[in-house]
C-alpha cells in the first residue's frame, strides 16, 4: 500500500511544481470503457436483489470510482469501442483480433454451471445497457463511434485535444497505452494498481516509454492476434539493442539500420539481427496496427470527438442516479451511496 501511494504522489508531483490553476481540463481521466466492463463482468460474481449477475455493471462503476479517488482528476471521459471495432485495422490485417471469437471470455466461474452461451450473451448485453444508462446519470463524458476502437479516440484526445499544460490519465489494462506516457500523460492500471509515469515505465521495462512501441511491435500482441518476432523479449532487446534504453526515440527505420550494422559487425553470427530484417514486412504492419501517437481516423470522427469533448458536462443529479440504481436493484451493492457519490464525484469540475 505504501508503494501505491508513493507511486501516486510521484505522478501528481508536476501539478504541485507547476502550480497549475485547476480548470475542467487540468487533469483528465480517460477510461477504456469496454476494457473496464469486460474485465469486471468476467471476474466479479456480484448479484442484485433478484439474484441476477450484475458484476459487470457494479464492478465497472466501482472500478471507475476507485480510479477517480486515486488519480484525483478534474473531469472524466469514458470511451467505448464502436460497433464492429476498428474497421481500418481489420482491412489492414484480416487476422486482427480474429482469435477472440474462438477464445470467448466466460462469466465468473460462480455462474459457469448456471449459464449457457446464450445466457452469458444476454447477461453481458443487459449489463452493458444498464452501465451506459448509469454513466449518463453521472457528471462524465461518454463517447462511442461505430467502426472505431476506443484506443484511437483516447489517444486522439491525449495527443491532439488536450493542451500542453493539461494532463491525461489513461485508465486501461492495455499495454499499448504505455507508448503515450510522457511528462503530461500517465497510465493507471486498474489490475496492477500502478500509475505508470516515465519513471515507472523505465523501472519496470528497462526502456524509455518513447521506445515502448518499438518493443511492442517486435514482441507482438497475442490478445489481438498480432504476431511478433520470435526471441524478441524485453531482456533480449535490452541486451542486443542497448540504444533502446537511452533517451533518444528509436524509429522502426532506426532499428533496421542498427540490425544491418550489427549483422556486419558480428558477421551474421547473432540470429536476432537477421530475424528482424527478415521480418521487416510484419514489423511495419505491426507498427501500423499498434501505434497511437498519430491515429488514423477520419476527419469526421475527429470533429465529432472534439465537439463531444467540448460539450457542457451536466452536474450530478443524485436523486435521478439513485432511481436508476433502484430500478435495477443494485443500490445495496454500493454501501453508503451518498458517501460514495460525494467522495467519488464531488471534486469533479463541470463548469
Secondary structure by P-SEA (a helix, b strand, c coil): caaaaaaaaaaaaaaaaaccccccccbbbbbaaaaaaaaaaacccccccccccaaaaaaaaaaaaaaaaaacccbbbbbbbcccccaaaaaaccccccccccccccccccccccccaaaaaaaaaaaaaaaaaaaaaccbbbbbbccccaaaaaaaaacccccccbbbbbbcccccccccccccbbbbcccccccccaaaaaaaccccccaaaaaaaaaccccccccccccccaaaaaaacccccccccccaaaaaaaaaaaaaaaccccaaaaaaaaaaaaaaaaaaacccccccccaaaaaaaaaaaaccccccaaaaaaaaaaaacccccccaaaaaaaaaccccccc
